[in-house]
Amino acid sequence: MTNDLDIYENWLMGIVTDSDHLNYRYLLDYLFHIEFTWSVKGDENRASDGLHLRSIFEDESGMSLKIFEDDPCNVLEMLVALSVRGSENILWDGENNWTPFIFWTMIDNLGLKDCMDGAFNEDYVEHQLLIFLERKYDENGRGGLFLPCPIFVPNPKNFQKLEIWYQMQYWISANFV
């Protein structure tokens, strides 16, 4: 039997799943059950954005997530919210929805592109997420959400200490401007 939380999780997945990414149910479900934690000031805003998706879901569906309201933001919520914000606030061109592209780029950059349902490896995914969440990726961003910027774009000294929002802005500047 499907409960409201399952419907919410499916709703989140629907925001970022396009025809090229239908076989990632196990990965997305895993991300839904991992708490998003942060250590860099400002990244709490990414958690707030993720939690805000719950209100949007409740407004759109008429369902209540009251049972879930005290739970912290999970990684899937944060990544979906960041993708939506990047698409709507930075890349918006009036025609294209960049949300799935941003989301799956982050999944690829985290090293999770090959974690389709038939090849899902929980230990590997957990390892890759710990690198990201504990900011143990390279100072230039490799292993995090956004690959290092090309040489012609000024790169901050250390992506490990830079808010995720600013990492995305550097990435977008390097690739789309």
LINHUZI-V274996 format. One record per pair of residues at least 6 apart in sequence whose C-alpha atoms are under 6 Angstrom apart, sorted by the first residue. I is the first residue (numbers start at 1). GAP is how many residues later the second one is. D is the distance in whole Angstrom. If there is no record, write none. Layout:
i=I gap=GAP d=D
i=I gap=GAP d=D
This chain:
i=16 gap=84 d=4
i=23 gap=93 d=5
i=23 gap=94 d=5
i=24 gap=92 d=5
i=24 gap=93 d=5
i=26 gap=91 d=6
i=31 gap=44 d=5
i=31 gap=45 d=5
i=32 gap=42 d=6
i=32 gap=44 d=5
i=34 gap=40 d=5
i=34 gap=41 d=6
i=35 gap=39 d=4
i=35 gap=40 d=6
i=36 gap=37 d=6
i=36 gap=38 d=5
i=36 gap=39 d=5
i=42 gap=121 d=6
i=43 gap=120 d=6
i=46 gap=32 d=6
i=47 gap=26 d=6
i=47 gap=31 d=6
i=49 gap=32 d=6
i=50 gap=23 d=6
i=50 gap=27 d=5
i=50 gap=28 d=4
i=50 gap=31 d=5
i=51 gap=22 d=6
i=58 gap=6 d=6
i=83 gap=16 d=5
i=83 gap=19 d=5
i=83 gap=20 d=5
i=84 gap=15 d=5
i=87 gap=11 d=5
i=87 gap=12 d=5
i=106 gap=39 d=5
i=107 gap=6 d=6
i=109 gap=36 d=6
i=110 gap=33 d=5
i=110 gap=34 d=6
i=110 gap=35 d=6
i=131 gap=6 d=6
i=132 gap=12 d=5
i=135 gap=25 d=5
i=137 gap=6 d=5
i=137 gap=7 d=6
i=139 gap=19 d=5
i=139 gap=20 d=5
i=139 gap=21 d=6
i=140 gap=8 d=5
i=140 gap=18 d=6
i=140 gap=19 d=6
i=141 gap=6 d=6
i=141 gap=7 d=5
i=141 gap=18 d=5
i=149 gap=25 d=6
